[in-house]
């Protein structure tokens, strides 16, 4: 693997890591999730991406279309799963007590 390829992959990693880190902090701050649940929720991006790759594999002869569909599916699946977790965490029955 050439130096240019490694630099491009490192840049993509940083571009992806920054929004995920912000999402993690937001889950901790606004939803009151502990470290492990917030990390687990953020890590849902990995199975969402894998599911997108599997579902779009018939498009392998058209790489641009395949990767576009993979990313769109991953973002959609991750967003739906994360919003469901946030809604459940912020519901009255599961919300942490605010009494001192």
Helices and strands as residue ranges (DSSP letters): H 3-30, H 35-42, H 44-55, G 57-59, H 63-89
